[in-house]
């Protein structure tokens, strides 16, 4: 989805490659996502300092309309991360019944350059207005010019059409905003050199567990857009994402069972929001990359690290925040600063 790859190759990855060439058994290891995030955060801090030497960088507002402790923790973490690189951040707490009006107010506020909503708010509650759920409706209330999460219809449509640029009011090209957590996963895979410079993900098989509209579904589409075969698993269904004749990732029926998909996967991405869900380590082949995007561990860490050559990424949050900040700068330069 985004061919820029500023990250360097991890030293452990180099060491593992040497071991492989010498015929030695590769060791599994756990990757700290902060190693992936650091080059992006350094670049963002440098850019903000150069553009705003007296302070007052672009402003992000996070709207909190739920009692989720993870959302509140993420809000505090986002504030600290933004302040560290010179960006402005504010959390606004509202009742969920007032959320729509608050989003519209922020759309009109010229001092606000990015808006994010901490989901879930209504969860699977049906929409009163339009769309499948109230949360999906709220995401479409955020204007394209301020949607740092890339969740409004304009960006989601662009993603599923594999359209990578938009136009601002002056007709100038602006990179389409991609959802932050899926983009963080892509950056981790680039860091680990899963992407080929020419063929991207061609020939790779990936399983994404959980087909949520915020992470699982857009992530599967993004990976498919980059030529991977992506199995998409949810509670009661299994699909395969493949490119159609127009080069767009599309869901197709598959007869492949979940266990078989996991066994053949080069990469597994798990995002099940339950402490009780675990992927069976016995299904995971040596050398697999396992990325956990859930707030709960979707695999037994001790067991997966016994598998030769496995790379286990237990958290992606720091990379997600870096992508959030980068999206904010792109929105500011593409729409507010024209």
C-alpha atoms as one frame of an Amber mdcrd trajectory, in Angstrom:
protein
   0.000   0.000   0.000   2.856   2.382   0.726   6.154   1.586  -0.891   8.243
   3.892   1.331  10.430   1.820   3.647  12.633   3.986   5.861  13.415   1.217
   8.355  16.728  -0.577   8.475  17.141  -4.348   8.553  17.002  -5.715  12.132
  20.318  -7.125  13.300  18.633 -10.301  14.514  17.282 -10.818  11.017  20.798
 -10.548   9.595  22.113 -13.011  12.172  19.324 -15.476  11.384  20.088 -15.204
   7.660  23.747 -16.058   8.306  22.738 -19.025  10.429  20.498 -20.270   7.645
  23.258 -19.998   5.053  25.541 -22.018   7.336  22.930 -24.753   7.670  22.345
 -24.009  11.347  18.936 -24.213  12.987  17.367 -20.770  13.057  16.348 -19.412
  16.426  12.930 -17.946  17.105  12.837 -14.439  18.528  10.455 -11.755  19.711
  10.536  -8.434  17.855  10.083  -5.201  19.808   7.839  -2.963  17.665   9.625
   0.139  18.964  12.544  -0.797  16.677  10.207  -0.466  13.700   8.595   2.731
  14.971  11.788   4.631  15.804  12.897   5.673  12.277   9.395   6.989  11.532
   9.155   8.862  14.829  12.610  10.394  14.313  11.646  11.554  10.835   8.333
  13.003  12.070  10.064  14.882  14.909  12.620  16.323  12.476   9.933  17.402
  10.026   7.798  19.055  12.729  10.832  20.880  14.154  11.785  22.220  10.717
   8.227  23.267   9.788   7.249  24.623  13.223  10.441  25.866  14.951   8.371
  27.911  17.449   6.005  25.035  18.254   2.323  24.764  17.434   2.479  21.810
  15.051  -0.634  20.225  13.518  -3.332  19.356  16.046  -4.932  15.955  16.549
  -8.111  15.509  18.573  -9.037  12.117  19.981 -12.713  11.718  20.838 -13.477
   9.313  23.673 -17.097   8.195  23.971 -16.755   4.870  25.762 -15.518   3.439
  29.056 -13.026   1.041  27.508  -9.880   1.082  29.708  -7.716   0.156  26.695
  -9.064   3.183  24.788  -8.278   5.500  27.705  -4.786   4.034  27.977  -4.290
   4.462  24.217  -5.449   8.108  24.484  -2.852   8.843  27.180  -0.185   7.049
  25.186  -1.102   8.978  22.027  -0.865  12.305  23.873   2.626  11.549  25.171
   3.769  10.287  21.767   2.465  13.404  19.991   3.994  15.812  22.490   7.317
  13.988  22.175   7.561  14.843  18.448   6.084  18.362  18.671   2.497  17.638
  17.587  -0.511  18.993  19.448  -2.989  16.548  20.927  -6.238  16.866  22.859
  -8.634  14.239  24.215 -12.304  15.214  24.298 -14.726  13.043  26.256 -18.406
  13.050  25.259 -21.487  10.930  25.735 -21.938   8.567  22.843 -25.278  10.192
  22.028 -23.390  13.484  21.498 -20.569  11.977  19.450 -21.976  12.737  16.000
 -22.463  16.442  16.738 -18.985  16.704  18.258 -17.423  15.171  15.134 -19.231
  17.677  12.916 -18.054  20.551  15.161 -14.452  19.347  14.870 -14.793  19.060
  11.086 -15.483  22.814  11.002 -12.768  23.809  13.491  -9.852  25.266  11.508
  -7.503  24.760  14.456  -8.007  20.987  14.292  -6.128  19.111  11.567  -6.886
  15.513  12.470  -9.744  13.645  14.159  -9.808  10.147  15.579 -12.574   8.340
  17.449 -11.766   5.618  19.951 -13.814   2.615  18.849 -15.864   0.648  19.672
 -18.483   3.156  20.805 -21.777   1.489  19.909 -20.166  -1.833  18.942 -22.433
  -3.880  16.691 -25.456  -1.748  17.549 -27.444  -1.165  14.331 -27.251   2.267
  12.774 -30.051   4.757  13.326 -28.946   6.678  10.231 -27.075   4.804   7.497
 -24.590   1.975   7.192 -24.428  -1.369   8.931 -23.693  -0.072  12.442 -23.610
   3.186  14.356 -19.815   2.983  14.592 -19.507   2.714  10.805 -21.899   5.655
  10.461 -19.808   7.764  12.868 -16.621   6.941  10.956 -18.262   8.347   7.834
 -19.087  11.581   9.650 -15.375  12.459   9.888 -14.340  14.611   6.936 -11.819
  13.233   4.447  -9.552  16.204   5.127  -9.212  15.294   8.828  -9.625  11.523
   8.961  -6.274  10.336  10.357  -7.597   6.794  10.726  -8.537   6.411   7.062
 -11.937   4.987   8.008 -14.369   7.313   6.204 -16.038   6.057   3.037 -13.762
   8.008   0.681 -10.634   6.270   1.995 -12.193   2.845   2.430 -13.510   2.991
  -1.145 -10.057   4.022  -2.383  -8.491   1.128  -0.489 -10.820  -1.482  -1.958
 -10.371   0.023  -5.428  -6.581  -0.035  -4.919  -6.537   3.715  -5.555  -3.521
   5.226  -3.849  -3.917   8.980  -4.361  -6.691  11.547  -3.861  -7.009  15.189
  -4.963  -7.317  18.294  -2.802  -9.306  21.420  -3.681  -6.457  22.670  -5.874
  -6.411  19.417  -7.815  -3.048  18.458  -6.350  -2.363  14.774  -5.618  -2.460
  13.725  -1.970  -1.645  10.199  -0.811  -4.732   8.312   0.283  -4.866   7.774
   4.037  -4.646   4.133   5.118  -5.943   2.715   8.434  -3.200   3.014  11.050
  -3.005  -0.500  12.503  -3.123  -2.287   9.131  -0.463   0.120   7.852   1.632
  -0.603  10.968   1.509  -4.312  10.125   2.700  -3.571   6.579   5.617  -1.547
   7.949   6.587  -4.397  10.269   6.579  -6.801   7.322   8.718  -4.377   5.319
  11.125  -4.130   8.247  11.404  -7.915   8.331  12.034  -7.968   4.558   8.943
 -10.010   3.785   8.293  -7.546   0.965  10.312  -7.944  -2.213  11.469  -4.693
  -3.826   9.977  -5.713  -7.178   7.312  -8.341  -6.574   6.070  -7.036  -3.188
   4.213  -9.976  -1.568   3.834 -12.172  -4.628   4.035 -15.834  -3.688   3.361
 -15.206   0.009   0.462 -16.808   1.872  -0.954 -14.865   4.807  -3.753 -15.631
   7.252  -5.582 -12.753   8.964  -7.691 -13.861  11.917 -10.641 -11.512  12.571
 -12.395  -9.630   9.784 -13.240  -6.422  11.644 -13.905  -3.269   9.634 -11.202
  -1.419  11.577  -8.302  -3.869  11.225  -8.885  -7.319   9.742 -10.837  -6.506
   6.604  -8.783  -3.512   5.396  -5.541  -5.292   6.294  -6.469  -8.323   4.190
  -7.296  -6.015   1.273  -4.012  -4.105   1.623  -1.934  -7.285   1.653  -3.882
  -8.640  -1.308  -3.329  -5.348  -3.177   0.379  -6.088  -2.748  -0.088  -9.519
  -4.379  -0.287 -11.884  -1.383  -2.848 -14.679  -1.171  -4.718 -13.795   2.019
  -6.964 -16.116   3.976  -9.471 -14.131   6.013 -10.917 -15.930   9.039 -13.798
 -14.729  11.204 -16.099 -16.411  13.725 -18.285 -18.231  11.244 -16.618 -17.925
   7.852 -13.419 -18.359   5.860 -12.625 -16.471   2.660  -9.660 -15.944   0.385
  -8.684 -12.458  -0.770  -7.351 -12.480  -4.332  -6.853  -9.812  -6.964  -9.434
  -9.565  -9.713  -8.742  -8.604 -13.346  -8.798  -4.921 -12.383  -6.062  -5.381
  -9.805  -8.379  -5.026  -6.817  -8.408  -7.319  -3.789 -11.710  -9.205  -3.637
 -13.192 -11.815  -1.314 -13.575 -15.202  -2.976 -15.011 -18.460  -1.721 -12.497
 -21.063  -0.560 -12.668 -24.721   0.442  -9.456 -24.442   2.444 -10.038 -25.111
   6.143  -8.639 -22.736   8.759  -6.098 -25.206  10.158  -4.752 -25.902   6.672
  -4.504 -22.182   5.934  -2.476 -21.614   9.109  -0.171 -24.527   8.293   0.714
 -23.118   4.872   0.997 -19.454   5.949   4.240 -17.493   5.814   2.638 -14.793
   7.967  -0.157 -15.027  10.547  -1.851 -11.894  11.885  -4.200 -12.385  14.827
  -6.589  -9.749  16.140  -9.188 -11.598  18.210 -10.356  -9.424  21.139 -10.571
 -12.293  23.620  -8.150 -13.597  26.243  -9.579 -17.071  25.673  -8.669 -17.311
  21.978  -5.332 -18.931  21.108  -3.893 -20.170  17.826  -2.604 -23.726  18.196
   1.222 -23.495  17.970   1.314 -27.005  16.490  -0.195 -25.570  13.299   2.551
 -22.976  12.843   5.416 -23.929  10.542   9.071 -23.000  11.167  10.050 -19.535
   9.921   6.547 -18.086  10.225   6.037 -14.456  11.233   3.269 -14.133  13.830
   1.948 -10.601  14.468  -0.459 -10.063  17.357  -2.674  -6.993  16.864  -5.101
  -7.810  19.664  -4.856  -6.323  23.157  -4.859  -9.994  24.267  -2.191 -12.544
  23.367  -3.705 -14.767  20.679  -0.950 -17.380  20.984   1.059 -18.950  23.788
   4.297 -16.968  23.712   6.477 -19.617  25.329   5.265 -22.294  22.916   5.558
 -20.272  19.709   9.121 -19.262  20.573  10.062 -22.949  20.600   9.371 -23.158
  16.849  12.587 -22.700  14.807  12.891 -19.443  12.905   9.621 -17.914  14.098
   9.442 -14.147  14.505   6.846 -13.213  17.109   5.567  -9.625  17.310   3.442
  -9.376  20.479   2.385  -5.724  20.092   2.108  -3.214  17.251   0.864  -0.156
  19.161   3.994   1.975  18.875   4.082   1.552  15.106   0.344   2.311  14.949
   0.913   5.618  16.756   3.766   6.469  14.380   1.470   5.845  11.397  -1.221
   7.977  13.053   1.220  10.870  13.354   2.423  10.441   9.789  -1.168  10.456
   8.553  -1.758  13.687  10.479   1.182  15.386   8.772  -0.014  14.201   5.367
  -3.493  15.591   5.987  -2.065  18.908   7.161   0.226  19.295   4.149  -2.321
  17.987   1.678  -5.462  19.820   2.795  -4.970  22.375   5.595  -1.699  23.839
   4.350  -2.624  24.579   0.711
